[in-house]
Amino acid sequence: NKVSATWPTASHPTELALAPDGKALYVACSNSTQVSVLDPATGATLQTLNAALYPQAPSGNTPNSLSLTPDGQLLFVANADANNLAVFNVSDPKVAKPLGFV
């Protein structure tokens, strides 16, 4: 009944999604425009994804839910306040590539 570790993320982590191969943990951070990508073995940050419509967008698109394809190649980020899905190619969780919005 004690905290064993604290892993830093962007503001207000809301939902987690573990890659099918177990090598990346995606964290939707709803008081930001970001998704933190962590190494689940160490908690180290692998990358921070910007799920906003443009790079310098202020906080407010509210990424609050995540889904991965069964093969772990694509990550879908539900942006509640922007009313869209951001799509990323996460075949390499250290160098994810934004693909666009739905």
N, C-alpha and C positions, 0 to 999 in steps of 0.2 A: 504494500500500500504506500509506495513512494515513487516519485518521479525518478526514472533511471537515466533519462537523457532529454535534452531540449534541442530541437533542430530548428534553426532559423528559416523563416519563409517571408514572403511579402505579407502585407497586412491582412488580417482576418482570414486565416485558412478555414475553408468550409468543407471541401470534399477531397478525398484521396482516390487515386486510381493506380494500382500496381501493374506494371507491364507484365505481359504473360510470361516472359522469361525471368522475371523477378529482378531485373537489373536497373530499373528506374521506378521511382515513386513520384507521381504527378500530384501536385497540390494546388487546387483552385483557391485563389486568395481574393475574396469578394469585395474587399475595400480597396481595390487597386485595379490595375489593368493586366495583372500578371498571373502566371502559373509558375510555381517553383518546381524545378525538377531535381530530385534528391537521389543520392545513392542509398538504397535501403539498407545496405550493410553497415554504412558509416554515418549516414546523415549529412554527408558533404553535399554542397550544392554543385550539381553538374551543369545547370543552365537555368536562366530565368526567361520564360517566354512572354512576349508582349502580345496580348490578345486583343488589343485595341485596333480601331480602324486605321489609325495613322500613328506613327512612332512617338510623337510628343503629346499624345492625347492625355488630358488630365484624368485622374481617377474618376470612375463613375460608370464604366461599362459593366462592372460587377460580374466577373467570371465566377459562377457558383456551382457548376456541375461539369463532370468530365466523363468521357467514354472513349475507350480504345477499341479498334477493330480486333477481332480474335487473333490475328497474326501479329498484333502490336505495332503495325506500320503507321497507322494514322491515329491521331488524337483529335477528338472533337471537344471544343470548349464552349459551353453554353454561357453566353453573355446576357444576363437577365435584363439589365437596364438598356442595353443596346439592341435587344431583341434580335440576336443573330447567333450563329455558330461560327467560331473560328476553327479552321482546319489546319493541322500541322502534320508534316511528314516527320515522324519520330523514329525512323528506322535506325538512326544513330542518336540516342538521347542526349549526347553532348553537343550535337550540332543539328538541332531540329530546324526544319525549313517551313515557314508559313506558306500555305497554298491558297488561302483566300477565305471568303466568308459565304455562308448560306443564310 
